[in-house]
Structures are given as structure tokens and as C-alpha cells.
């Protein structure tokens, strides 16, 4: 996980809950959310913490593929309206 140096300060902190149950072509389910997280740096969000991946069954049972979930903490100088 990339670490933001403590000397760098951001004005906003965001906690993101992410989930997916369909992988785009060329990705496995275990690659989908880490790929999404890596794209955040392209949008002025710097990853500071991330959880492990969790496999969560679809509800009700049999209603679809299982989900992969995770949480990430990001920082940015941009506010939520940016």
C-alpha cells in the first residue's frame, strides 16, 4: 500500500466503501477493486489506507455472483463538490 509522507497535509479525508460482483474482461474479481483504487491517483486522491478484500455472498442467496468488498481512506486538497 502506498504511504503518503506525514509531512504532506491534505485538507480533506475521504472513506470509500467499494464493492463489485462483475469483473470486466481481462480482470479477475480479486483485481477489480485494487485497479479501481489505483485509478484514484489520477483524480487527485491519494490513498493513505486500505482494507483487505472481503468476499460477501449476494443476498438473497442465488440472486447473483458473490461480491468483493473493501474500504479505502484517501486524502485530497479538493472538497467533495470538486
Long-range contacts (C-beta under 8 A, 24 or more apart in sequence): 1-47, 1-49, 1-50, 2-46, 2-47, 3-48, 4-46, 4-47, 4-48, 4-75, 8-46, 10-46, 10-75, 10-76, 10-77, 11-76, 11-77, 11-79, 12-75, 12-76, 12-77, 12-78, 12-79, 12-80, 13-48, 13-73, 13-74, 13-75, 14-45, 14-73, 14-74, 14-75, 14-76, 14-80, 15-71, 15-72, 15-73, 16-71, 16-72, 16-73, 16-74, 17-69, 17-70, 17-71, 18-69, 18-70, 18-71, 18-72, 19-56, 19-67, 19-68, 19-69, 19-70, 20-67, 20-68, 21-58, 21-64, 21-65, 21-66, 21-67, 21-68, 22-65, 29-68, 30-68, 32-68, 33-68, 33-69, 33-70, 37-70, 37-72, 40-72, 40-74, 44-76, 44-77, 44-78, 44-82, 45-74, 45-75, 45-76, 46-74, 46-75, 46-76, 47-72, 47-73, 47-74, 48-73, 48-74, 48-75, 49-73
